[in-house]
Amino acid sequence: MSLSFLNRTAQPTTRGLRGRLAAVRSTVTEDIDAAIVRDPAAGSRLETALTSPGLQAIWAHRVAHSMWQRGGRWRLPARLTAQTARTLTGVEIHPGATIGRRFFIDHGMGVVIGETAEVGDDVMIYHGVTLGGRSLERVKRHPTVGDGVVIGAGARVLGPIWVGNEAQIGANAVVVRDVPPAAVATGIPATVRFPAKDDVDPYADPAVYI
């Protein structure tokens, strides 16, 4: 077997690995930059990466989710990875949950995201948030959260409901019905209103709307 043949067969594998590593690096950098934009207490990229449990939890989830998608024997390692992340960060994300880009969990502690939850891009949630289920059936039982949504501290978003793009959910709200795009949901049970666009700060804790 010629050396040139070995080189030719190795090149696609090397390029594939480099591509995957570049994609991982891009995702990590994107996550960090999103955290810095949304957290005025954030320092440098390195400091943010090392000290943000929310970021560490989502990175662990990305690994666990990739294993979960493979199915079979990968499901147990995925659950163990998620459990380890829960122990270290205080954030519990089932490896089956689908999480979009530039997701940020501020403070982190006490967040729970269920197996069939789907979260879009540029979503921000605060500590104590639950994206939970209301059924014991093996069906879609957790929320679908659109792009650009902000969910305040302690909020409970329950069941296979839909939260529209750019919606905001107030601190400690209990949401069990769909929330339209650009709406603000507050209270127990949550009621929906539509503030003037100029009155909405996309990075503010929705508790300000209560």
C-alpha positions in Angstrom: 0.0 0.0 0.0 1.5 3.3 -1.1 2.1 6.2 1.3 0.3 8.5 -1.2 -2.9 6.3 -0.8 -2.7 6.6 3.0 -2.3 10.4 2.7 -5.3 10.6 0.4 -7.5 8.5 2.7 -6.5 10.4 5.8 -7.2 13.8 4.3 -11.0 13.6 4.4 -10.9 12.4 8.0 -8.6 15.2 9.0 -10.7 17.8 7.2 -13.8 16.4 8.8 -12.3 16.6 12.3 -11.0 20.1 11.7 -14.4 21.2 10.5 -16.1 19.8 13.6 -13.6 21.4 15.9 -14.0 24.7 14.2 -17.8 24.4 14.6 -17.4 23.7 18.3 -15.1 26.6 18.8 -17.5 28.9 16.9 -20.5 27.7 19.0 -18.6 28.2 22.3 -17.4 31.7 21.3 -20.9 32.6 20.3 -22.3 31.4 23.6 -19.7 33.4 25.5 -20.3 36.6 23.6 -24.1 36.2 24.1 -23.5 35.9 27.8 -21.3 39.0 27.9 -23.9 41.1 26.1 -26.6 40.0 28.5 -24.8 40.1 31.8 -23.3 43.4 32.9 -21.3 41.7 35.6 -19.4 39.5 33.0 -15.7 40.1 32.5 -13.5 38.8 29.8 -14.3 35.8 27.7 -12.0 33.6 29.8 -13.5 34.8 33.1 -17.0 34.3 31.8 -16.3 30.8 30.5 -14.7 29.7 33.8 -17.2 31.3 36.2 -20.6 31.0 34.5 -22.6 27.9 35.5 -25.2 28.7 33.0 -22.7 28.5 30.1 -21.1 25.3 31.6 -24.5 23.7 31.8 -25.4 24.4 28.2 -22.0 23.1 27.0 -22.5 19.9 28.9 -26.0 19.7 27.4 -24.7 20.0 23.9 -22.4 17.1 24.5 -25.2 15.0 26.2 -27.7 15.9 23.5 -25.3 14.7 20.7 -25.0 11.4 22.5 -28.7 11.1 23.1 -29.5 11.6 19.4 -27.3 8.5 18.6 -29.7 6.4 20.7 -29.1 2.9 21.9 -26.1 2.5 24.2 -25.4 6.2 24.0 -28.5 7.1 26.1 -26.9 6.1 29.4 -23.7 8.1 29.0 -25.9 11.0 27.9 -28.0 10.8 31.1 -24.8 10.5 33.2 -23.3 13.6 31.5 -26.5 15.5 32.3 -26.5 14.3 35.9 -22.9 15.3 36.4 -23.7 18.8 35.0 -26.6 19.1 37.3 -24.4 18.3 40.3 -21.8 20.8 39.3 -23.9 23.7 38.1 -27.4 23.3 39.7 -28.9 23.2 36.2 -30.9 20.2 35.1 -31.4 19.8 31.4 -32.6 16.5 30.0 -30.3 15.4 27.2 -33.4 14.9 24.9 -34.2 18.7 25.1 -33.5 20.7 22.0 -31.6 24.0 22.6 -30.9 26.7 20.0 -27.9 29.0 19.5 -26.8 31.7 21.9 -28.8 30.3 24.8 -28.0 32.0 28.1 -28.9 31.0 31.7 -28.2 33.8 34.1 -27.1 32.6 37.6 -28.2 29.1 36.7 -29.2 27.6 40.0 -32.4 25.7 40.0 -33.2 25.6 36.3 -35.1 22.5 35.0 -35.7 21.8 31.3 -37.6 18.7 30.4 -37.0 16.0 27.8 -39.3 17.2 25.1 -38.7 21.0 25.6 -37.6 22.9 22.5 -35.8 26.2 22.9 -35.1 28.6 20.0 -32.2 30.9 19.3 -31.2 33.9 21.5 -33.3 32.8 24.5 -32.4 34.0 28.0 -33.7 32.5 31.2 -33.0 33.3 34.8 -32.5 31.1 37.9 -35.3 28.9 39.1 -37.0 28.6 35.8 -38.8 25.3 34.9 -39.8 24.2 31.4 -41.8 21.3 32.7 -44.5 18.9 31.8 -48.1 18.3 32.9 -48.5 14.7 31.6 -47.0 11.3 32.4 -47.6 10.1 28.9 -44.6 9.5 26.6 -45.5 12.3 24.2 -44.5 15.9 23.6 -45.2 17.2 27.1 -42.9 20.2 27.5 -42.9 23.8 26.1 -41.7 25.0 22.8 -40.0 28.4 23.3 -39.5 30.7 20.3 -36.5 32.9 19.4 -35.5 35.9 21.5 -37.7 34.9 24.5 -36.8 36.1 28.0 -38.1 34.1 31.0 -37.8 35.7 34.5 -36.6 34.1 37.7 -38.8 31.4 39.2 -41.2 31.2 36.3 -42.9 27.9 35.5 -43.8 27.2 31.9 -45.7 24.0 31.9 -47.1 21.6 29.3 -46.8 21.3 25.5 -47.5 25.0 25.0 -45.9 27.5 22.6 -44.2 30.7 23.6 -43.9 33.0 20.6 -40.8 34.8 19.4 -39.7 37.8 21.5 -42.2 37.1 24.2 -41.3 37.8 27.9 -42.4 35.9 30.9 -42.4 37.6 34.3 -40.7 36.4 37.4 -42.6 33.7 39.3 -45.3 33.5 36.6 -47.0 30.2 36.0 -47.7 29.8 32.3 -50.0 26.9 31.1 -51.3 28.4 27.9 -49.7 29.7 24.7 -48.1 33.1 24.8 -48.3 35.1 21.5 -45.2 36.6 20.0 -44.0 39.9 21.6 -46.4 39.5 24.5 -45.6 39.8 28.2 -47.0 37.1 30.5 -47.2 37.7 34.2 -49.0 36.3 37.2 -50.5 33.1 38.6 -51.9 31.8 36.3 -50.3 34.1 33.8 -52.2 36.7 31.9 -51.0 38.2 28.6 -50.6 41.8 27.6 -48.9 43.6 24.8 -46.8 46.6 26.0 -45.7 49.3 23.6 -42.6 48.2 21.7 -40.5 51.1 23.1 -41.3 50.0 26.6 -39.6 46.5 26.2 -36.0 46.0 27.1 -35.0 42.7 25.5 -32.3 42.0 28.2 -34.2 43.2 31.3 -35.5 40.7 33.8 -39.2 40.5 33.1 -39.9 41.0 36.8 -39.9 44.7 35.9 -43.3 44.2 34.1 -45.1 42.8 37.2 
